[in-house]
Amino acid sequence: MLFKSLSAAVFGIDAYLVEVEVDIGAGKQNEFTVVGLPDIAVKESRERIKSALKNCGFDFPSPQSVTVNLAPADIRKEGSAFDLPMALGLIGSQGSFHGKILDSHVFLGELSLDGSVRPVRGALSAAIVARDRGAKNVVVPTANAREAAVVKGIDVFAVNSLVQAADLVNAPESFTPVRVDAAKMLAESDGYSVDLRDVRGQLAAKRALEIACAGSHNILLIGPPGAGKTMLAKRIPTILPPMSLDEAIETTRIHSVAGVLDNSRGLVGTRPYRSPHHTISDAGLIGGGAIPRPGEVSLGHNGVLFLDELPEFQRNVLEVMRQPLEDGHVTISRAALSVSFPSRFMLAAAMNPCPCGFFGDPTRDCNCSATLIQRYVSKISGPLLDRIDIHIEVPAVKYKELRSKGDVEPSAAVRERVVAARNVQLKRFAGEKMLYANSQMPPKLIRTHCQISADGEKILETAIQRMGLSARAHDRILKVARTIADLDETADIESKHLSEAIQYRTLDRTYWA
């Protein structure tokens, strides 16, 4: 007897429906065959399903053979989310569902040997494709219920076991769909345990961070050990604009597919902050695998990617970031497939000025030779450095500043100015697709929105010639100047805005000349 049910598989961060066909018939005794390009995890599901059926009081069709087809058959299926629909197909093929047809249900879930249902990756993407393809119900493990219920226009049912899933098929009226208020979830998640007021001193660095967040500019912090570079970077998300619901859903999809989503929250409501160790591989940073999974640049989408000790990263690892920094997405190609992951993040990096960390420090001696310093900083290529808009020195904090008891401006106050500047940019780019910040302006829009006066032309020309800056650095200066003007609530870029933007490139000359 043939029985059909629906499930879903993830491709990139999107999902597609999979028809699970289970047929019981004559053949080799106790044979259980899964076809449709299954991976190892899918093939191993037959052992989990056999034990789950037995321990839940269901019969396994013995001595008949079982054939399971996962359609479409020309796309590789991976993961354990097909356990539940395959087990239900076996139950249904033995007539236990009294003629029920499951073409309006999409089932996801990994089975334990005792029949309990474990969470899976990509439940949010599966719920979205189920709704878009006309399915009315999604049945997911309880741990994935809040995540999937964010999607409007479809009923989400949570199950804890195979027995409960079978009861839902036979008596759906006795189950209540899971309901969540996505806007409320987002508001409840918008909170941080750190604040910019924790950082004493470093007024210049805080100003640079404010400009960087206002225009979504990449920033490099350079200073000795213990100056507070990492402390500052950790507080960048607290001054970025709050997440919109669309941003939260897109970010949640990435984290769900990668298997790093906190199921108790169900929605990523704060800006991601990712800080990989410098020993990370290029696949770990960009993403990869036989069936590609998101890397750190995608997990930092809509948030911050912080690279501490930047010169310690392998050069080939840093160079692969150039595409996502420019395009806002990363494409991973394999022989049989090509997958794109979104990766529009703000890059924050930190480094010492030399191997010992004390070059230029007025209180401690640096023992590094000029050749050693040059070799150290040259680990960062010119093309990558050009893509970092703001370079700021973070000196050691003086004792009086460290022990000062005066009020320090909190993140909330800085965030208000950042949001106001972002609102100006949103109005400016209202007619542009996928453009919301000054850092994303293409050359055509730079010429339109970054006009400067004759005095500004002289200042910029002098800076370019003396510092030997590239054409890309020229564009970055104009973008940063536009952001500074937005923070000042002025329509025109004034000479003072341009001069401040240029000073954030002086490290090109100081260290990389």
C-alpha positions in Angstrom: 0.0 0.0 0.0 1.3 3.5 -0.9 1.0 6.5 1.5 2.2 10.0 0.9 3.1 12.9 3.2 5.0 16.2 2.9 8.2 17.5 4.4 10.7 20.2 3.5 14.5 20.4 2.9 16.8 23.4 3.2 18.8 24.7 0.3 21.0 27.7 1.4 18.6 29.5 3.7 15.6 28.8 1.5 13.6 25.6 1.6 11.6 23.4 -0.8 8.9 20.9 -0.3 9.7 17.2 -0.4 7.0 14.6 -1.1 7.7 11.5 1.1 6.2 8.4 -0.6 6.2 5.2 1.5 5.3 1.9 -0.2 4.9 -1.5 1.4 5.0 -4.5 -0.9 6.5 -7.8 -1.8 10.3 -8.1 -1.8 13.1 -9.1 0.4 12.1 -9.6 4.0 12.6 -6.6 6.3 14.3 -4.6 3.5 14.0 -0.8 4.1 15.2 1.2 1.1 15.4 5.0 0.9 15.8 6.6 -2.6 15.9 10.2 -3.8 19.6 11.1 -3.2 19.6 10.7 0.6 22.7 11.5 2.6 24.0 9.4 5.4 21.8 11.0 8.0 18.7 10.2 5.9 19.8 6.6 5.3 20.4 6.0 9.0 16.9 7.1 9.7 15.6 3.6 9.0 17.2 2.3 12.2 15.8 5.2 14.3 12.3 4.7 12.7 12.2 1.0 13.4 13.0 1.5 17.1 10.7 4.4 17.4 7.7 2.5 15.9 8.4 -0.5 18.2 8.8 1.6 21.4 5.6 3.6 20.6 3.5 0.5 20.1 3.2 0.6 16.3 3.9 -2.3 14.0 6.8 -2.4 11.6 5.7 -4.1 8.3 7.5 -7.4 8.5 8.4 -9.5 6.6 7.4 -7.2 3.8 9.8 -4.7 2.2 9.6 -0.9 2.5 10.5 1.6 -0.1 10.7 5.3 0.6 11.0 7.9 -2.1 11.9 11.5 -1.5 10.8 13.6 -4.4 12.1 15.5 -6.3 14.6 12.7 -6.7 17.3 14.8 -8.4 18.2 17.0 -5.4 20.3 15.7 -2.6 18.4 15.4 0.8 20.4 15.9 4.0 19.6 16.0 7.7 17.2 14.1 10.0 14.1 16.2 9.5 12.5 13.4 7.3 12.3 10.9 10.2 8.9 12.0 11.3 7.1 12.1 7.9 8.7 8.7 7.0 7.5 7.1 10.2 4.0 8.5 9.7 4.1 7.2 6.1 4.8 3.7 7.5 1.9 4.0 9.9 -0.4 5.4 7.2 0.6 2.7 4.7 -0.7 0.1 7.1 -4.2 1.8 7.2 -3.9 3.4 10.6 -5.0 6.8 9.5 -8.5 5.8 8.3 -8.2 7.2 4.8 -6.6 10.5 5.9 -4.8 12.5 3.2 -1.9 14.6 4.4 -1.4 16.9 1.4 -2.1 20.0 3.6 0.4 19.1 6.3 4.2 19.5 6.2 6.0 17.4 8.8 9.5 18.0 10.3 11.2 16.2 13.1 14.1 13.9 14.1 13.0 10.7 16.0 14.7 9.3 19.1 14.7 5.6 19.6 11.9 6.0 22.2 9.8 7.9 19.7 10.3 11.4 21.1 10.7 14.2 18.5 13.9 16.2 18.5 14.4 19.7 17.0 15.7 20.2 13.5 17.4 22.9 11.5 15.6 25.3 9.2 12.1 25.2 10.7 11.4 28.8 9.9 12.4 28.5 6.2 10.3 25.3 6.0 7.2 27.2 7.4 7.7 30.0 4.9 7.9 27.7 1.9 4.9 25.7 3.2 2.8 28.8 3.4 3.9 30.0 -0.1 3.1 26.6 -1.6 -0.4 26.5 -0.2 0.0 24.1 2.7 -2.3 24.9 5.6 -0.4 23.2 8.5 3.2 22.7 9.6 3.9 20.1 12.3 7.3 20.6 14.0 9.0 19.5 17.2 8.0 21.6 20.3 11.5 23.2 20.4 11.0 24.6 16.9 7.4 25.8 17.4 8.0 29.4 18.4 10.4 29.8 15.5 8.0 28.4 12.9 5.0 30.3 14.4 6.5 33.6 13.5 5.3 33.0 9.9 1.8 34.4 9.4 -0.8 32.7 7.3 -0.1 29.1 8.3 -1.0 27.0 11.4 1.9 25.6 13.3 1.4 22.5 15.5 4.0 21.3 18.1 4.5 17.6 18.9 6.7 15.9 21.4 6.5 12.3 20.2 5.5 10.1 17.3 2.4 9.0 19.2 1.3 12.7 19.5 1.9 13.3 15.8 -0.2 10.2 14.9 -3.0 11.5 17.2 -2.8 14.9 15.4 -3.4 13.2 12.0 -6.3 11.2 13.3 -8.0 13.9 15.4 -6.7 17.4 14.4 -9.6 19.1 16.1 -8.1 18.2 19.5 -4.9 20.2 18.8 -4.5 23.9 19.1 -2.0 25.7 16.8 0.9 27.6 18.4 0.4 31.4 18.3 3.1 34.0 18.9 3.2 37.8 18.7 6.3 38.4 16.5 6.4 42.1 17.2 6.3 41.5 21.0 9.0 38.8 20.7 11.1 41.3 18.8 10.6 44.1 21.4 11.3 41.7 24.3 14.6 40.6 22.7 15.9 44.2 22.1 18.1 44.4 25.1 21.9 44.1 25.8 23.9 43.3 28.9 26.6 45.8 28.1 26.6 49.5 27.6 28.9 52.2 26.1 28.9 53.9 29.5 31.1 51.1 30.8 34.0 52.4 28.7 35.9 55.2 30.4 37.7 57.8 28.3 38.3 56.9 24.6 36.2 59.9 23.4 37.8 59.8 19.9 37.2 56.1 19.5 33.6 56.5 20.7 33.1 59.3 18.1 34.5 57.0 15.4 32.1 54.2 16.5 29.2 56.5 16.3 30.0 57.6 12.8 30.7 54.0 11.7 27.3 52.8 13.1 25.4 55.8 11.6 26.6 55.0 8.1 27.3 51.2 8.5 31.0 51.8 7.8 33.7 49.2 8.5 36.1 50.3 11.3 39.6 49.3 12.4 40.7 49.9 16.0 44.5 50.2 16.5 46.1 50.4 19.9 48.1 48.7 22.6 46.9 45.7 24.6 44.4 46.6 27.3 43.4 49.9 25.8 39.8 48.7 25.4 39.5 47.8 21.7 37.5 44.6 22.4 35.4 46.3 25.0 34.5 49.0 22.5 33.7 46.5 19.8 31.4 44.5 22.0 29.3 47.6 22.5 28.8 48.4 18.8 25.5 46.5 18.6 24.1 48.6 21.4 24.3 51.8 19.3 23.1 50.3 16.0 19.4 50.9 15.1 17.0 48.3 16.5 16.2 45.3 14.3 13.2 45.5 12.0 10.9 42.4 11.9 12.0 41.6 8.4 15.7 41.8 9.4 15.0 39.6 12.5 13.2 36.9 10.4 16.0 36.9 7.8 18.7 36.7 10.5 16.7 33.9 12.3 16.6 31.9 9.1 20.4 31.9 8.8 20.9 31.0 12.5 18.3 28.3 12.2 19.9 26.7 9.1 23.3 26.8 10.8 21.9 25.2 14.0 22.9 28.0 16.3 19.4 29.4 17.1 18.3 29.6 20.7 15.0 27.7 20.5 13.8 29.3 23.8 13.8 32.7 22.0 12.5 31.6 18.6 13.5 34.9 17.0 16.9 36.7 16.8 15.8 40.1 18.1 19.2 41.8 18.7 22.0 42.6 16.2 24.3 39.5 15.9 27.8 39.9 17.2 30.2 37.3 15.9 33.9 37.2 17.0 35.7 34.2 15.5 39.2 33.2 16.7 42.1 34.0 14.4 42.7 30.3 13.8 39.4 30.0 11.8 39.6 28.5 8.3 38.3 30.2 5.2 35.4 27.7 5.1 34.6 28.5 8.7 34.5 32.3 8.0 32.8 32.2 4.6 30.8 29.0 4.9 31.3 25.6 3.2 31.0 21.9 3.4 29.9 19.2 1.0 26.4 20.7 1.4 27.3 24.3 2.2 26.3 25.8 5.5 26.6 29.5 6.5 29.9 30.8 7.9 30.7 33.6 10.3 30.2 36.3 7.7 26.6 35.1 7.2 25.9 34.6 10.9 26.9 38.2 11.4 24.3 39.3 8.7 22.5 42.5 9.9 25.0 42.8 12.7 28.7 43.0 13.5 31.6 40.7 12.6 34.5 41.5 14.9 38.0 40.2 14.0 40.4 40.7 16.9 44.1 40.5 16.3 43.5 41.1 12.6 47.1 40.4 11.4 47.0 37.0 13.1 44.4 35.7 10.7 45.7 33.7 7.8 46.0 36.0 4.8 43.9 33.7 2.5 41.2 33.8 5.1 41.1 37.6 5.1 41.1 37.8 1.3 38.0 35.7 0.9 36.1 38.4 2.8 36.4 40.9 -0.1 33.4 39.6 -2.0 30.9 39.7 0.9 32.2 43.1 2.0 31.5 44.5 -1.5 28.4 42.5 -2.5 26.6 41.8 0.7 26.3 38.1 0.0 28.7 35.2 -0.4 28.4 32.5 -3.1 29.7 29.0 -2.4 30.1 26.8 -5.5 30.4 23.1 -5.7 30.4 20.7 -8.6 26.7 19.9 -8.3 25.4 23.1 -6.8 25.9 26.8 -6.0 24.5 28.4 -2.9 24.3 32.1 -1.9 24.1 33.3 1.7 23.3 36.9 2.7 26.3 38.6 4.5 25.6 42.3 4.9 27.5 43.0 8.1 29.5 45.8 9.6 33.1 44.7 9.9 34.9 45.8 13.1 38.6 44.8 13.5 41.3 45.4 16.1 45.0 45.1 16.0 48.1 46.1 17.9 50.4 48.7 16.2 53.3 46.3 16.2 54.0 42.7 17.4 54.8 43.7 21.0 51.9 46.2 20.9 53.7 49.3 22.3 54.8 51.2 19.2 54.1 54.9 19.8 53.2 54.3 23.4 54.6 57.2 25.5 55.1 55.2 28.7 56.4 51.8 27.4 59.2 51.0 25.1 58.8 49.2 21.8 61.5 46.7 21.0 60.3 46.0 17.5 62.4 47.0 14.5 61.0 48.9 11.6 61.3 45.8 9.4 59.4 43.7 11.9 56.6 46.3 12.2 56.3 46.5 8.4 56.2 42.7 8.1 53.5 42.6 10.8 51.2 45.2 9.4 51.7 44.0 5.8 49.8 40.9 6.6 46.7 43.0 5.9 46.6 43.6 2.2 45.9 47.0 0.6 42.7 45.9 -1.1 41.2 44.7 2.2 42.4 47.9 4.0 40.7 50.0 1.4 37.4 48.4 2.2 37.7 49.5 5.9 36.3 53.1 5.9 37.5 54.2 9.3 40.9 53.6 11.0 41.1 55.0 14.6 43.9 54.9 17.2 42.8 53.7 20.6 45.5 54.8 23.1 46.0 53.4 26.6 43.5 55.0 29.0 45.0 57.5 31.5 44.6 56.8 35.2 42.5 59.9 35.8 40.1 58.9 33.1 39.9 55.4 34.3 39.0 56.5 37.9 36.8 59.3 36.9 33.4 59.3 38.5 31.7 61.7 36.1 28.7 60.7 34.0 29.5 58.8 30.8 27.1 59.0 27.8 25.1 55.8 27.6 24.5 53.7 24.5 20.8 54.8 24.3 21.8 58.5 23.8 24.3 57.6 21.1 21.8 55.2 19.5 19.2 58.1 19.1 21.7 60.1 17.0 22.5 57.0 15.0 18.9 56.3 14.3 18.2 59.9 13.3 21.1 59.8 10.8 19.9 56.4 9.4 16.4 57.9 8.9 17.9 60.6 6.8 19.7 58.0 4.7 16.5 55.9 4.4 14.7 58.9 2.9 17.6 59.7 0.7 17.7 56.2 -0.8 13.9 55.6 -0.7 13.9 54.9 -4.5 16.9 52.5 -4.4 16.6 48.8 -4.0 18.5 47.1 -1.1 20.2 50.4 -0.1 19.8 51.8 3.4 23.1 53.3 4.5 25.8 55.6 3.1 28.5 52.9 3.0 26.5 51.1 0.4 26.4 54.0 -2.1 27.6 53.0 -5.6 29.8 55.5 -7.6 26.8 57.0 -9.3 25.1 58.0 -6.1 28.4 59.2 -4.6 28.5 61.8 -7.3 24.9 62.8 -6.7 24.9 62.9 -2.9 28.5 63.7 -2.0 29.0 67.1 -3.7 31.7 69.2 -2.0 32.7 72.9 -2.2 35.8 74.3 -3.9 37.6 74.5 -0.5 36.6 70.8 0.0 38.1 69.9 -3.4 41.4 71.4 -2.4 41.4 69.6 0.9 40.6 66.3 -0.7 43.1 66.7 -3.5 45.9 67.5 -1.1 45.1 64.5 1.1 45.0 62.1 -1.9 48.3 63.3 -3.3 50.2 63.4 0.0 48.9 60.1 1.4 48.9 58.2 -1.9 45.3 57.0 -1.4 43.5 54.8 -3.9 40.4 55.6 -5.9 38.4 53.3 -3.5 39.8 55.2 -0.5 38.7 58.4 -2.2 35.1 57.1 -2.4 35.2 55.9 1.2 36.3 59.4 2.5 33.3 60.9 0.7 30.9 58.4 2.2 32.2 58.9 5.7 32.0 62.7 5.2 28.4 62.3 4.1 27.6 60.4 7.3 29.3 63.0 9.5 27.2 65.7 7.8 24.0 63.6 8.4 24.9 63.4 12.1 25.3 67.2 12.1 21.9 67.4 10.4 23.3 69.4 7.5 22.4 68.9 3.8 25.8 69.9 2.5 29.2 68.3 3.1 31.2 71.0 4.7 35.0 71.3 4.9 35.0 70.3 8.6 33.2 67.1 7.7 35.6 66.3 5.0 38.6 67.0 7.2 37.3 64.7 9.9 36.7 61.9 7.4 40.2 62.3 6.0 41.8 62.0 9.4 40.2 58.5 9.7 42.5 57.5 6.8 45.8 58.8 8.1 46.8 55.4 9.4 47.2 54.4 5.7 50.2 56.8 5.7 51.4 56.1 9.3 51.6 52.3 9.1 51.3 51.3 5.5 53.4 53.8 3.6 
